[in-house]
Structures are given as C-alpha cells and as structure tokens.
C-alpha cells in the first residue's frame, strides 16, 4: 500500500469485478432515495423542493466516484496467528482477528454478486466489535479461505 502501511507485507485484494457490483448497489440506492426525495415536490408542486432530489443524486454520484479507489483499498492478510483486514481511504480501519477467537466463518452470495461470480466472507468472534466482512472474493477463493480459516481456528482452539 504505502510507506505508512500499519501492517507491512503482501495484501490479498478483492476482485476488481467488485467495483461493478458496488456501483450497481449505489445505482439502486440512488434511484430509490432520489425518487423518495421527490415526494415533497409532488405533494406541494413547489419547485424549491427539487433541491432535495438533486442533492441526493449529487451525493450518490460522489460516492460512486470514490468507489473504485475504496474497493482497491480493501485487503486481507493471513499471518501466523491471525487474519488482518483493512478498509478505508481517509479513515483507515485495520482489524486483526486471532484464529483461536473465530467462532463462525460464513460465505454469503447476494444475487448481484453471484451474477459476477463473487462472494463475501464473514468472520464472527465473541466480541461484538471484531466481526469483519470481506466482500468481493471470487467464489472458489471464498470457499478455500473459509476452509483454511476453519482449519486454523480449530487447531488454535485445540491448544487452549
């Protein structure tokens, strides 16, 4: 990533196809919220109320503009004792989940992601704040990673 990378090393990236999946989600959100923001205009017929849907649309366009960079910032690393996940551009979040603390490793496939052959991997621990979701993984990579993490979690718990 950069010279100020909090966890130096080689990061695994999510699939570049995830950008399209995320953009489609933003498009659906933009349509729904922009349509909802037009309700006051249709009720009052006051042109000033058209500012609300315009603002909603501009906000979604800004979010869409940053999506490719935000997706490139997603990454994970398997280390000896834990999995490290990072996300964020301006507000970087780095989470390390020890293998022995993992309670559930789940693979999910939504309809849009499934159409692109992608999955998300969700890790759950006993601590409410330490669950992470790694989106945009190719289906085979998600299943392989799930199996590897379950194997590592079982071996670490057995030593307790």
Chimera marker file (.cmm) of the C-alpha trace (Angstrom):
<marker_set name="trace">
<marker id="1" x="0.000" y="0.000" z="0.000" r="1" g="1" b="0" radius="0.5"/>
<marker id="2" x="2.162" y="2.874" z="1.211" r="1" g="1" b="0" radius="0.5"/>
<marker id="3" x="5.189" y="3.532" z="3.385" r="1" g="1" b="0" radius="0.5"/>
<marker id="4" x="2.895" y="4.229" z="6.345" r="1" g="1" b="0" radius="0.5"/>
<marker id="5" x="1.147" y="0.853" z="5.991" r="1" g="1" b="0" radius="0.5"/>
<marker id="6" x="0.270" y="-0.234" z="9.552" r="1" g="1" b="0" radius="0.5"/>
<marker id="7" x="0.818" y="-3.910" z="8.678" r="1" g="1" b="0" radius="0.5"/>
<marker id="8" x="3.545" y="-4.148" z="6.027" r="1" g="1" b="0" radius="0.5"/>
<marker id="9" x="3.583" y="-7.090" z="3.655" r="1" g="1" b="0" radius="0.5"/>
<marker id="10" x="1.698" y="-8.545" z="0.727" r="1" g="1" b="0" radius="0.5"/>
<marker id="11" x="-2.049" y="-7.953" z="0.911" r="1" g="1" b="0" radius="0.5"/>
<marker id="12" x="-4.622" y="-10.077" z="-0.885" r="1" g="1" b="0" radius="0.5"/>
<marker id="13" x="-7.038" y="-7.851" z="-2.798" r="1" g="1" b="0" radius="0.5"/>
<marker id="14" x="-10.680" y="-8.344" z="-3.608" r="1" g="1" b="0" radius="0.5"/>
<marker id="15" x="-11.745" y="-8.954" z="-7.201" r="1" g="1" b="0" radius="0.5"/>
<marker id="16" x="-11.810" y="-5.882" z="-9.475" r="1" g="1" b="0" radius="0.5"/>
<marker id="17" x="-15.300" y="-7.061" z="-10.542" r="1" g="1" b="0" radius="0.5"/>
<marker id="18" x="-16.500" y="-5.975" z="-7.099" r="1" g="1" b="0" radius="0.5"/>
<marker id="19" x="-16.360" y="-2.350" z="-8.328" r="1" g="1" b="0" radius="0.5"/>
<marker id="20" x="-19.223" y="-3.102" z="-10.748" r="1" g="1" b="0" radius="0.5"/>
<marker id="21" x="-21.224" y="-4.908" z="-8.039" r="1" g="1" b="0" radius="0.5"/>
<marker id="22" x="-20.787" y="-1.980" z="-5.651" r="1" g="1" b="0" radius="0.5"/>
<marker id="23" x="-21.671" y="0.564" z="-8.352" r="1" g="1" b="0" radius="0.5"/>
<marker id="24" x="-24.863" y="-1.356" z="-9.172" r="1" g="1" b="0" radius="0.5"/>
<marker id="25" x="-25.808" y="-1.232" z="-5.479" r="1" g="1" b="0" radius="0.5"/>
<marker id="26" x="-25.176" y="2.526" z="-5.452" r="1" g="1" b="0" radius="0.5"/>
<marker id="27" x="-27.323" y="2.894" z="-8.597" r="1" g="1" b="0" radius="0.5"/>
<marker id="28" x="-30.249" y="1.076" z="-6.983" r="1" g="1" b="0" radius="0.5"/>
<marker id="29" x="-29.859" y="3.201" z="-3.846" r="1" g="1" b="0" radius="0.5"/>
<marker id="30" x="-29.709" y="6.393" z="-5.931" r="1" g="1" b="0" radius="0.5"/>
<marker id="31" x="-32.923" y="5.515" z="-7.759" r="1" g="1" b="0" radius="0.5"/>
<marker id="32" x="-34.820" y="4.681" z="-4.560" r="1" g="1" b="0" radius="0.5"/>
<marker id="33" x="-33.646" y="7.665" z="-2.500" r="1" g="1" b="0" radius="0.5"/>
<marker id="34" x="-33.910" y="10.178" z="-5.342" r="1" g="1" b="0" radius="0.5"/>
<marker id="35" x="-37.463" y="9.032" z="-6.047" r="1" g="1" b="0" radius="0.5"/>
<marker id="36" x="-38.273" y="9.302" z="-2.344" r="1" g="1" b="0" radius="0.5"/>
<marker id="37" x="-36.804" y="12.791" z="-2.185" r="1" g="1" b="0" radius="0.5"/>
<marker id="38" x="-39.185" y="13.934" z="-4.940" r="1" g="1" b="0" radius="0.5"/>
<marker id="39" x="-42.282" y="13.189" z="-2.822" r="1" g="1" b="0" radius="0.5"/>
<marker id="40" x="-42.392" y="16.664" z="-1.217" r="1" g="1" b="0" radius="0.5"/>
<marker id="41" x="-42.314" y="18.239" z="-4.700" r="1" g="1" b="0" radius="0.5"/>
<marker id="42" x="-45.192" y="16.052" z="-5.947" r="1" g="1" b="0" radius="0.5"/>
<marker id="43" x="-47.241" y="16.870" z="-2.851" r="1" g="1" b="0" radius="0.5"/>
<marker id="44" x="-46.668" y="20.657" z="-2.865" r="1" g="1" b="0" radius="0.5"/>
<marker id="45" x="-45.716" y="21.331" z="-6.510" r="1" g="1" b="0" radius="0.5"/>
<marker id="46" x="-43.226" y="23.826" z="-5.088" r="1" g="1" b="0" radius="0.5"/>
<marker id="47" x="-40.090" y="23.924" z="-7.335" r="1" g="1" b="0" radius="0.5"/>
<marker id="48" x="-37.831" y="24.607" z="-4.349" r="1" g="1" b="0" radius="0.5"/>
<marker id="49" x="-38.389" y="21.002" z="-3.242" r="1" g="1" b="0" radius="0.5"/>
<marker id="50" x="-36.445" y="19.806" z="-6.308" r="1" g="1" b="0" radius="0.5"/>
<marker id="51" x="-33.261" y="20.732" z="-4.454" r="1" g="1" b="0" radius="0.5"/>
<marker id="52" x="-33.643" y="17.636" z="-2.245" r="1" g="1" b="0" radius="0.5"/>
<marker id="53" x="-33.573" y="15.023" z="-5.044" r="1" g="1" b="0" radius="0.5"/>
<marker id="54" x="-30.761" y="16.925" z="-6.764" r="1" g="1" b="0" radius="0.5"/>
<marker id="55" x="-28.717" y="16.839" z="-3.545" r="1" g="1" b="0" radius="0.5"/>
<marker id="56" x="-29.404" y="13.113" z="-3.099" r="1" g="1" b="0" radius="0.5"/>
<marker id="57" x="-28.334" y="12.450" z="-6.676" r="1" g="1" b="0" radius="0.5"/>
<marker id="58" x="-25.127" y="14.502" z="-6.310" r="1" g="1" b="0" radius="0.5"/>
<marker id="59" x="-24.282" y="12.636" z="-3.087" r="1" g="1" b="0" radius="0.5"/>
<marker id="60" x="-24.679" y="9.281" z="-4.824" r="1" g="1" b="0" radius="0.5"/>
<marker id="61" x="-22.536" y="10.468" z="-7.742" r="1" g="1" b="0" radius="0.5"/>
<marker id="62" x="-19.768" y="11.436" z="-5.307" r="1" g="1" b="0" radius="0.5"/>
<marker id="63" x="-19.978" y="8.059" z="-3.591" r="1" g="1" b="0" radius="0.5"/>
<marker id="64" x="-19.816" y="6.335" z="-6.995" r="1" g="1" b="0" radius="0.5"/>
<marker id="65" x="-16.776" y="8.411" z="-7.999" r="1" g="1" b="0" radius="0.5"/>
<marker id="66" x="-14.819" y="7.161" z="-4.965" r="1" g="1" b="0" radius="0.5"/>
<marker id="67" x="-15.949" y="3.541" z="-5.280" r="1" g="1" b="0" radius="0.5"/>
<marker id="68" x="-13.058" y="2.239" z="-7.440" r="1" g="1" b="0" radius="0.5"/>
<marker id="69" x="-10.488" y="3.675" z="-5.029" r="1" g="1" b="0" radius="0.5"/>
<marker id="70" x="-12.394" y="2.411" z="-1.988" r="1" g="1" b="0" radius="0.5"/>
<marker id="71" x="-12.545" y="-1.110" z="-3.446" r="1" g="1" b="0" radius="0.5"/>
<marker id="72" x="-8.803" y="-1.037" z="-4.187" r="1" g="1" b="0" radius="0.5"/>
<marker id="73" x="-8.206" y="-0.209" z="-0.504" r="1" g="1" b="0" radius="0.5"/>
<marker id="74" x="-9.846" y="-3.454" z="0.643" r="1" g="1" b="0" radius="0.5"/>
<marker id="75" x="-7.388" y="-6.191" z="1.536" r="1" g="1" b="0" radius="0.5"/>
<marker id="76" x="-6.556" y="-9.019" z="3.890" r="1" g="1" b="0" radius="0.5"/>
<marker id="77" x="-3.508" y="-10.967" z="5.039" r="1" g="1" b="0" radius="0.5"/>
<marker id="78" x="-3.131" y="-14.353" z="6.646" r="1" g="1" b="0" radius="0.5"/>
<marker id="79" x="-0.387" y="-14.181" z="9.255" r="1" g="1" b="0" radius="0.5"/>
<marker id="80" x="0.893" y="-16.880" z="11.603" r="1" g="1" b="0" radius="0.5"/>
<marker id="81" x="-1.603" y="-16.181" z="14.393" r="1" g="1" b="0" radius="0.5"/>
<marker id="82" x="-4.321" y="-14.012" z="12.888" r="1" g="1" b="0" radius="0.5"/>
<marker id="83" x="-6.112" y="-12.652" z="9.852" r="1" g="1" b="0" radius="0.5"/>
<marker id="84" x="-5.701" y="-8.926" z="9.249" r="1" g="1" b="0" radius="0.5"/>
<marker id="85" x="-8.306" y="-6.993" z="7.255" r="1" g="1" b="0" radius="0.5"/>
<marker id="86" x="-8.080" y="-3.391" z="6.117" r="1" g="1" b="0" radius="0.5"/>
<marker id="87" x="-10.503" y="-0.982" z="4.504" r="1" g="1" b="0" radius="0.5"/>
<marker id="88" x="-10.939" y="2.745" z="4.075" r="1" g="1" b="0" radius="0.5"/>
<marker id="89" x="-9.307" y="5.633" z="2.292" r="1" g="1" b="0" radius="0.5"/>
<marker id="90" x="-9.478" y="8.615" z="4.584" r="1" g="1" b="0" radius="0.5"/>
<marker id="91" x="-10.385" y="6.658" z="7.709" r="1" g="1" b="0" radius="0.5"/>
<marker id="92" x="-8.260" y="3.514" z="7.532" r="1" g="1" b="0" radius="0.5"/>
<marker id="93" x="-9.527" y="0.600" z="9.609" r="1" g="1" b="0" radius="0.5"/>
<marker id="94" x="-7.247" y="-2.357" z="10.269" r="1" g="1" b="0" radius="0.5"/>
<marker id="95" x="-8.652" y="-5.321" z="12.212" r="1" g="1" b="0" radius="0.5"/>
<marker id="96" x="-6.673" y="-8.358" z="13.342" r="1" g="1" b="0" radius="0.5"/>
<marker id="97" x="-8.738" y="-11.419" z="14.231" r="1" g="1" b="0" radius="0.5"/>
<marker id="98" x="-6.815" y="-14.191" z="16.049" r="1" g="1" b="0" radius="0.5"/>
<marker id="99" x="-7.598" y="-17.605" z="14.586" r="1" g="1" b="0" radius="0.5"/>
<marker id="100" x="-8.372" y="-19.068" z="18.022" r="1" g="1" b="0" radius="0.5"/>
<marker id="101" x="-11.113" y="-16.462" z="18.613" r="1" g="1" b="0" radius="0.5"/>
<marker id="102" x="-13.071" y="-17.174" z="15.428" r="1" g="1" b="0" radius="0.5"/>
<marker id="103" x="-16.466" y="-18.690" z="16.152" r="1" g="1" b="0" radius="0.5"/>
<marker id="104" x="-18.104" y="-18.562" z="12.730" r="1" g="1" b="0" radius="0.5"/>
<marker id="105" x="-16.796" y="-18.260" z="9.191" r="1" g="1" b="0" radius="0.5"/>
<marker id="106" x="-19.655" y="-17.705" z="6.757" r="1" g="1" b="0" radius="0.5"/>
<marker id="107" x="-19.765" y="-17.304" z="2.961" r="1" g="1" b="0" radius="0.5"/>
<marker id="108" x="-22.651" y="-15.250" z="1.528" r="1" g="1" b="0" radius="0.5"/>
<marker id="109" x="-23.641" y="-14.625" z="-2.090" r="1" g="1" b="0" radius="0.5"/>
<marker id="110" x="-26.152" y="-11.935" z="-2.941" r="1" g="1" b="0" radius="0.5"/>
<marker id="111" x="-27.915" y="-12.004" z="-6.312" r="1" g="1" b="0" radius="0.5"/>
<marker id="112" x="-25.803" y="-9.278" z="-7.952" r="1" g="1" b="0" radius="0.5"/>
<marker id="113" x="-22.508" y="-10.609" z="-6.575" r="1" g="1" b="0" radius="0.5"/>
<marker id="114" x="-23.490" y="-14.164" z="-7.563" r="1" g="1" b="0" radius="0.5"/>
<marker id="115" x="-24.095" y="-12.984" z="-11.147" r="1" g="1" b="0" radius="0.5"/>
<marker id="116" x="-20.458" y="-11.823" z="-11.197" r="1" g="1" b="0" radius="0.5"/>
<marker id="117" x="-19.155" y="-14.990" z="-9.504" r="1" g="1" b="0" radius="0.5"/>
<marker id="118" x="-18.345" y="-13.185" z="-6.247" r="1" g="1" b="0" radius="0.5"/>
<marker id="119" x="-18.964" y="-13.913" z="-2.564" r="1" g="1" b="0" radius="0.5"/>
<marker id="120" x="-18.396" y="-12.257" z="0.777" r="1" g="1" b="0" radius="0.5"/>
<marker id="121" x="-16.724" y="-13.940" z="3.716" r="1" g="1" b="0" radius="0.5"/>
<marker id="122" x="-17.913" y="-13.029" z="7.197" r="1" g="1" b="0" radius="0.5"/>
<marker id="123" x="-15.889" y="-13.746" z="10.345" r="1" g="1" b="0" radius="0.5"/>
<marker id="124" x="-17.583" y="-13.628" z="13.731" r="1" g="1" b="0" radius="0.5"/>
<marker id="125" x="-15.951" y="-13.700" z="17.145" r="1" g="1" b="0" radius="0.5"/>
<marker id="126" x="-17.345" y="-13.406" z="20.661" r="1" g="1" b="0" radius="0.5"/>
<marker id="127" x="-16.542" y="-9.680" z="20.704" r="1" g="1" b="0" radius="0.5"/>
<marker id="128" x="-19.309" y="-7.697" z="19.036" r="1" g="1" b="0" radius="0.5"/>
<marker id="129" x="-16.923" y="-5.156" z="17.519" r="1" g="1" b="0" radius="0.5"/>
<marker id="130" x="-14.452" y="-7.556" z="15.941" r="1" g="1" b="0" radius="0.5"/>
<marker id="131" x="-16.571" y="-9.207" z="13.244" r="1" g="1" b="0" radius="0.5"/>
<marker id="132" x="-15.411" y="-8.449" z="9.743" r="1" g="1" b="0" radius="0.5"/>
<marker id="133" x="-16.800" y="-8.982" z="6.261" r="1" g="1" b="0" radius="0.5"/>
<marker id="134" x="-14.525" y="-9.360" z="3.260" r="1" g="1" b="0" radius="0.5"/>
<marker id="135" x="-16.614" y="-8.607" z="0.147" r="1" g="1" b="0" radius="0.5"/>
<marker id="136" x="-15.789" y="-9.230" z="-3.494" r="1" g="1" b="0" radius="0.5"/>
<marker id="137" x="-13.987" y="-12.565" z="-3.251" r="1" g="1" b="0" radius="0.5"/>
<marker id="138" x="-14.241" y="-14.991" z="-6.164" r="1" g="1" b="0" radius="0.5"/>
<marker id="139" x="-16.469" y="-17.898" z="-5.093" r="1" g="1" b="0" radius="0.5"/>
<marker id="140" x="-13.685" y="-20.509" z="-5.106" r="1" g="1" b="0" radius="0.5"/>
<marker id="141" x="-11.333" y="-18.197" z="-3.190" r="1" g="1" b="0" radius="0.5"/>
<marker id="142" x="-14.012" y="-17.512" z="-0.571" r="1" g="1" b="0" radius="0.5"/>
<marker id="143" x="-14.671" y="-21.221" z="-0.048" r="1" g="1" b="0" radius="0.5"/>
<marker id="144" x="-10.959" y="-22.062" z="0.093" r="1" g="1" b="0" radius="0.5"/>
<marker id="145" x="-10.323" y="-19.225" z="2.551" r="1" g="1" b="0" radius="0.5"/>
<marker id="146" x="-13.311" y="-20.313" z="4.680" r="1" g="1" b="0" radius="0.5"/>
<marker id="147" x="-11.999" y="-23.881" z="4.874" r="1" g="1" b="0" radius="0.5"/>
<marker id="148" x="-8.477" y="-22.686" z="5.710" r="1" g="1" b="0" radius="0.5"/>
<marker id="149" x="-9.720" y="-20.332" z="8.439" r="1" g="1" b="0" radius="0.5"/>
<marker id="150" x="-11.904" y="-23.047" z="9.995" r="1" g="1" b="0" radius="0.5"/>
<marker id="151" x="-8.902" y="-25.385" z="9.997" r="1" g="1" b="0" radius="0.5"/>
<marker id="152" x="-6.685" y="-22.750" z="11.627" r="1" g="1" b="0" radius="0.5"/>
<marker id="153" x="-9.378" y="-21.823" z="14.171" r="1" g="1" b="0" radius="0.5"/>
<marker id="154" x="-9.859" y="-25.466" z="15.201" r="1" g="1" b="0" radius="0.5"/>
<marker id="155" x="-6.124" y="-26.039" z="15.571" r="1" g="1" b="0" radius="0.5"/>
<marker id="156" x="-5.704" y="-22.889" z="17.715" r="1" g="1" b="0" radius="0.5"/>
<marker id="157" x="-8.671" y="-23.724" z="19.967" r="1" g="1" b="0" radius="0.5"/>
<marker id="158" x="-7.432" y="-27.265" z="20.493" r="1" g="1" b="0" radius="0.5"/>
<marker id="159" x="-4.296" y="-25.882" z="22.112" r="1" g="1" b="0" radius="0.5"/>
<marker id="160" x="-6.287" y="-23.964" z="24.774" r="1" g="1" b="0" radius="0.5"/>
<link id1="1" id2="2" r="1" g="1" b="0" radius="0.2"/>
<link id1="2" id2="3" r="1" g="1" b="0" radius="0.2"/>
<link id1="3" id2="4" r="1" g="1" b="0" radius="0.2"/>
<link id1="4" id2="5" r="1" g="1" b="0" radius="0.2"/>
<link id1="5" id2="6" r="1" g="1" b="0" radius="0.2"/>
<link id1="6" id2="7" r="1" g="1" b="0" radius="0.2"/>
<link id1="7" id2="8" r="1" g="1" b="0" radius="0.2"/>
<link id1="8" id2="9" r="1" g="1" b="0" radius="0.2"/>
<link id1="9" id2="10" r="1" g="1" b="0" radius="0.2"/>
<link id1="10" id2="11" r="1" g="1" b="0" radius="0.2"/>
<link id1="11" id2="12" r="1" g="1" b="0" radius="0.2"/>
<link id1="12" id2="13" r="1" g="1" b="0" radius="0.2"/>
<link id1="13" id2="14" r="1" g="1" b="0" radius="0.2"/>
<link id1="14" id2="15" r="1" g="1" b="0" radius="0.2"/>
<link id1="15" id2="16" r="1" g="1" b="0" radius="0.2"/>
<link id1="16" id2="17" r="1" g="1" b="0" radius="0.2"/>
<link id1="17" id2="18" r="1" g="1" b="0" radius="0.2"/>
<link id1="18" id2="19" r="1" g="1" b="0" radius="0.2"/>
<link id1="19" id2="20" r="1" g="1" b="0" radius="0.2"/>
<link id1="20" id2="21" r="1" g="1" b="0" radius="0.2"/>
<link id1="21" id2="22" r="1" g="1" b="0" radius="0.2"/>
<link id1="22" id2="23" r="1" g="1" b="0" radius="0.2"/>
<link id1="23" id2="24" r="1" g="1" b="0" radius="0.2"/>
<link id1="24" id2="25" r="1" g="1" b="0" radius="0.2"/>
<link id1="25" id2="26" r="1" g="1" b="0" radius="0.2"/>
<link id1="26" id2="27" r="1" g="1" b="0" radius="0.2"/>
<link id1="27" id2="28" r="1" g="1" b="0" radius="0.2"/>
<link id1="28" id2="29" r="1" g="1" b="0" radius="0.2"/>
<link id1="29" id2="30" r="1" g="1" b="0" radius="0.2"/>
<link id1="30" id2="31" r="1" g="1" b="0" radius="0.2"/>
<link id1="31" id2="32" r="1" g="1" b="0" radius="0.2"/>
<link id1="32" id2="33" r="1" g="1" b="0" radius="0.2"/>
<link id1="33" id2="34" r="1" g="1" b="0" radius="0.2"/>
<link id1="34" id2="35" r="1" g="1" b="0" radius="0.2"/>
<link id1="35" id2="36" r="1" g="1" b="0" radius="0.2"/>
<link id1="36" id2="37" r="1" g="1" b="0" radius="0.2"/>
<link id1="37" id2="38" r="1" g="1" b="0" radius="0.2"/>
<link id1="38" id2="39" r="1" g="1" b="0" radius="0.2"/>
<link id1="39" id2="40" r="1" g="1" b="0" radius="0.2"/>
<link id1="40" id2="41" r="1" g="1" b="0" radius="0.2"/>
<link id1="41" id2="42" r="1" g="1" b="0" radius="0.2"/>
<link id1="42" id2="43" r="1" g="1" b="0" radius="0.2"/>
<link id1="43" id2="44" r="1" g="1" b="0" radius="0.2"/>
<link id1="44" id2="45" r="1" g="1" b="0" radius="0.2"/>
<link id1="45" id2="46" r="1" g="1" b="0" radius="0.2"/>
<link id1="46" id2="47" r="1" g="1" b="0" radius="0.2"/>
<link id1="47" id2="48" r="1" g="1" b="0" radius="0.2"/>
<link id1="48" id2="49" r="1" g="1" b="0" radius="0.2"/>
<link id1="49" id2="50" r="1" g="1" b="0" radius="0.2"/>
<link id1="50" id2="51" r="1" g="1" b="0" radius="0.2"/>
<link id1="51" id2="52" r="1" g="1" b="0" radius="0.2"/>
<link id1="52" id2="53" r="1" g="1" b="0" radius="0.2"/>
<link id1="53" id2="54" r="1" g="1" b="0" radius="0.2"/>
<link id1="54" id2="55" r="1" g="1" b="0" radius="0.2"/>
<link id1="55" id2="56" r="1" g="1" b="0" radius="0.2"/>
<link id1="56" id2="57" r="1" g="1" b="0" radius="0.2"/>
<link id1="57" id2="58" r="1" g="1" b="0" radius="0.2"/>
<link id1="58" id2="59" r="1" g="1" b="0" radius="0.2"/>
<link id1="59" id2="60" r="1" g="1" b="0" radius="0.2"/>
<link id1="60" id2="61" r="1" g="1" b="0" radius="0.2"/>
<link id1="61" id2="62" r="1" g="1" b="0" radius="0.2"/>
<link id1="62" id2="63" r="1" g="1" b="0" radius="0.2"/>
<link id1="63" id2="64" r="1" g="1" b="0" radius="0.2"/>
<link id1="64" id2="65" r="1" g="1" b="0" radius="0.2"/>
<link id1="65" id2="66" r="1" g="1" b="0" radius="0.2"/>
<link id1="66" id2="67" r="1" g="1" b="0" radius="0.2"/>
<link id1="67" id2="68" r="1" g="1" b="0" radius="0.2"/>
<link id1="68" id2="69" r="1" g="1" b="0" radius="0.2"/>
<link id1="69" id2="70" r="1" g="1" b="0" radius="0.2"/>
<link id1="70" id2="71" r="1" g="1" b="0" radius="0.2"/>
<link id1="71" id2="72" r="1" g="1" b="0" radius="0.2"/>
<link id1="72" id2="73" r="1" g="1" b="0" radius="0.2"/>
<link id1="73" id2="74" r="1" g="1" b="0" radius="0.2"/>
<link id1="74" id2="75" r="1" g="1" b="0" radius="0.2"/>
<link id1="75" id2="76" r="1" g="1" b="0" radius="0.2"/>
<link id1="76" id2="77" r="1" g="1" b="0" radius="0.2"/>
<link id1="77" id2="78" r="1" g="1" b="0" radius="0.2"/>
<link id1="78" id2="79" r="1" g="1" b="0" radius="0.2"/>
<link id1="79" id2="80" r="1" g="1" b="0" radius="0.2"/>
<link id1="80" id2="81" r="1" g="1" b="0" radius="0.2"/>
<link id1="81" id2="82" r="1" g="1" b="0" radius="0.2"/>
<link id1="82" id2="83" r="1" g="1" b="0" radius="0.2"/>
<link id1="83" id2="84" r="1" g="1" b="0" radius="0.2"/>
<link id1="84" id2="85" r="1" g="1" b="0" radius="0.2"/>
<link id1="85" id2="86" r="1" g="1" b="0" radius="0.2"/>
<link id1="86" id2="87" r="1" g="1" b="0" radius="0.2"/>
<link id1="87" id2="88" r="1" g="1" b="0" radius="0.2"/>
<link id1="88" id2="89" r="1" g="1" b="0" radius="0.2"/>
<link id1="89" id2="90" r="1" g="1" b="0" radius="0.2"/>
<link id1="90" id2="91" r="1" g="1" b="0" radius="0.2"/>
<link id1="91" id2="92" r="1" g="1" b="0" radius="0.2"/>
<link id1="92" id2="93" r="1" g="1" b="0" radius="0.2"/>
<link id1="93" id2="94" r="1" g="1" b="0" radius="0.2"/>
<link id1="94" id2="95" r="1" g="1" b="0" radius="0.2"/>
<link id1="95" id2="96" r="1" g="1" b="0" radius="0.2"/>
<link id1="96" id2="97" r="1" g="1" b="0" radius="0.2"/>
<link id1="97" id2="98" r="1" g="1" b="0" radius="0.2"/>
<link id1="98" id2="99" r="1" g="1" b="0" radius="0.2"/>
<link id1="99" id2="100" r="1" g="1" b="0" radius="0.2"/>
<link id1="100" id2="101" r="1" g="1" b="0" radius="0.2"/>
<link id1="101" id2="102" r="1" g="1" b="0" radius="0.2"/>
<link id1="102" id2="103" r="1" g="1" b="0" radius="0.2"/>
<link id1="103" id2="104" r="1" g="1" b="0" radius="0.2"/>
<link id1="104" id2="105" r="1" g="1" b="0" radius="0.2"/>
<link id1="105" id2="106" r="1" g="1" b="0" radius="0.2"/>
<link id1="106" id2="107" r="1" g="1" b="0" radius="0.2"/>
<link id1="107" id2="108" r="1" g="1" b="0" radius="0.2"/>
<link id1="108" id2="109" r="1" g="1" b="0" radius="0.2"/>
<link id1="109" id2="110" r="1" g="1" b="0" radius="0.2"/>
<link id1="110" id2="111" r="1" g="1" b="0" radius="0.2"/>
<link id1="111" id2="112" r="1" g="1" b="0" radius="0.2"/>
<link id1="112" id2="113" r="1" g="1" b="0" radius="0.2"/>
<link id1="113" id2="114" r="1" g="1" b="0" radius="0.2"/>
<link id1="114" id2="115" r="1" g="1" b="0" radius="0.2"/>
<link id1="115" id2="116" r="1" g="1" b="0" radius="0.2"/>
<link id1="116" id2="117" r="1" g="1" b="0" radius="0.2"/>
<link id1="117" id2="118" r="1" g="1" b="0" radius="0.2"/>
<link id1="118" id2="119" r="1" g="1" b="0" radius="0.2"/>
<link id1="119" id2="120" r="1" g="1" b="0" radius="0.2"/>
<link id1="120" id2="121" r="1" g="1" b="0" radius="0.2"/>
<link id1="121" id2="122" r="1" g="1" b="0" radius="0.2"/>
<link id1="122" id2="123" r="1" g="1" b="0" radius="0.2"/>
<link id1="123" id2="124" r="1" g="1" b="0" radius="0.2"/>
<link id1="124" id2="125" r="1" g="1" b="0" radius="0.2"/>
<link id1="125" id2="126" r="1" g="1" b="0" radius="0.2"/>
<link id1="126" id2="127" r="1" g="1" b="0" radius="0.2"/>
<link id1="127" id2="128" r="1" g="1" b="0" radius="0.2"/>
<link id1="128" id2="129" r="1" g="1" b="0" radius="0.2"/>
<link id1="129" id2="130" r="1" g="1" b="0" radius="0.2"/>
<link id1="130" id2="131" r="1" g="1" b="0" radius="0.2"/>
<link id1="131" id2="132" r="1" g="1" b="0" radius="0.2"/>
<link id1="132" id2="133" r="1" g="1" b="0" radius="0.2"/>
<link id1="133" id2="134" r="1" g="1" b="0" radius="0.2"/>
<link id1="134" id2="135" r="1" g="1" b="0" radius="0.2"/>
<link id1="135" id2="136" r="1" g="1" b="0" radius="0.2"/>
<link id1="136" id2="137" r="1" g="1" b="0" radius="0.2"/>
<link id1="137" id2="138" r="1" g="1" b="0" radius="0.2"/>
<link id1="138" id2="139" r="1" g="1" b="0" radius="0.2"/>
<link id1="139" id2="140" r="1" g="1" b="0" radius="0.2"/>
<link id1="140" id2="141" r="1" g="1" b="0" radius="0.2"/>
<link id1="141" id2="142" r="1" g="1" b="0" radius="0.2"/>
<link id1="142" id2="143" r="1" g="1" b="0" radius="0.2"/>
<link id1="143" id2="144" r="1" g="1" b="0" radius="0.2"/>
<link id1="144" id2="145" r="1" g="1" b="0" radius="0.2"/>
<link id1="145" id2="146" r="1" g="1" b="0" radius="0.2"/>
<link id1="146" id2="147" r="1" g="1" b="0" radius="0.2"/>
<link id1="147" id2="148" r="1" g="1" b="0" radius="0.2"/>
<link id1="148" id2="149" r="1" g="1" b="0" radius="0.2"/>
<link id1="149" id2="150" r="1" g="1" b="0" radius="0.2"/>
<link id1="150" id2="151" r="1" g="1" b="0" radius="0.2"/>
<link id1="151" id2="152" r="1" g="1" b="0" radius="0.2"/>
<link id1="152" id2="153" r="1" g="1" b="0" radius="0.2"/>
<link id1="153" id2="154" r="1" g="1" b="0" radius="0.2"/>
<link id1="154" id2="155" r="1" g="1" b="0" radius="0.2"/>
<link id1="155" id2="156" r="1" g="1" b="0" radius="0.2"/>
<link id1="156" id2="157" r="1" g="1" b="0" radius="0.2"/>
<link id1="157" id2="158" r="1" g="1" b="0" radius="0.2"/>
<link id1="158" id2="159" r="1" g="1" b="0" radius="0.2"/>
<link id1="159" id2="160" r="1" g="1" b="0" radius="0.2"/>
</marker_set>
